Structure formats: C-alpha cells, structure tokens
Amino acid sequence: MDSIEPLYLAPKNNRVNAMGLKCPEPLMLLKVKLDEVNQFDRVDMATDDANAVKSVEEFCHKRGYESTLGRAGGTIVFRVRKT
C-alpha cells in the first residue's frame, strides 16, 4: 500500500496517482480516467503539483463536473464526479 492510499475514497479502479508529475500530466491522466468511467462515477486524483489546481478546476468547470479538493501535507487530492 502506498502512502497516499488512505487519502482516496473512490474505488481502486477510479484512482489516479499523479504524484511527482508536473502539469499538464496530472490533468491529462485525470481526463483519460474520466473518459473511462460512467456518468455519476467519482474519480480521485492525488498530486503534489500545486500548478495543477487551477488547470483541474477550470477543466472540471468547463465540463460541468463536480469537484472538490483537499490537502494533506504536500498532497493535493481532487475528488471529481462525472456528471
């Protein structure tokens, strides 16, 4: 189990670990995962790239997805619901 495992709430197949990646990679991985899941499913993504916050929030807003973010130490966790 990796150290960010407790931060996730979504099922294992709906998680994106973007730790150590720099924008735009976290956003690209999130987009791919959201394209794979069903409507109303949730995807959780963990990243340590603070620059991803604005990009992910704008992406979710434009797509009409519900999103929240939380922080635990240097880790940012996005919870995105595909609507």
N, C-alpha and C positions, 0 to 999 in steps of 0.2 A: 504494500500500500504506500503510495507516495504521500508526501507531507501535506499536500493540498486536498487530499481525499475528503477530510471532514467538512470542507467548505462547500462541497457540491450537494445539491438537493435533487437534481434531475437524475433519472435512471442512467446507468453507466454508458449506454449507447447514445445518450444525448448530452455528452460532456465534451468540452474542448479544452485541452491543456495547451495554452499558448504561452506558457512561462518561458522566458528567455528570448522570445521572438519580438521583433520590432515592427511597428506599423509600416506597411499595411497588412503584414502577415496575420496578426490576430483577427482582423476584420475579414480577411479572405477565408480563413478557416471557419469562422462563425457563419459566414454566408453559405459555404458549402454544406455545413451541418444543417442549417435551417432549410436548405433546399431538399434535404433528405428526409426530414421529419414531416409528420402530418400536421394539418391545421390544428391549432389549440395545444400542441405539444410544447413543452418547455425545453430550452437548451441552456445549460450553464457553461460559461467560459471563464477560466482563470487566466489572468495575465499579470505581468509585472511592468508592463509598458504604460506609463501614465498618458502618453500621447494617444493611446487607443481609445481613451474615454470619449473624447469629442467625436471621433470617427464612428464609433459604435453607436453612440447616442443619436447622431444625425442619420445613420443608416436605418436604425430602428424606427425613428420618427417618420422618415420618408416612406417606409414600408408599412407603417401602421402597426408595428409590433409593440407589445407591451414590454417594457424593460425596466429593471431596477439594477442598482449596483451597490455592492457592499465592499468594504475594505477590511482586511485582516493583516496587520503588519504591512509589508510591502506588496501584498497580493490584492488585486482588484478582481472581484467576481461579478460578472454580469449574469443576470437571470433574464432570459428573453423568452417571451411566449409568442409563438407564431399565431397571429390572428387572421 
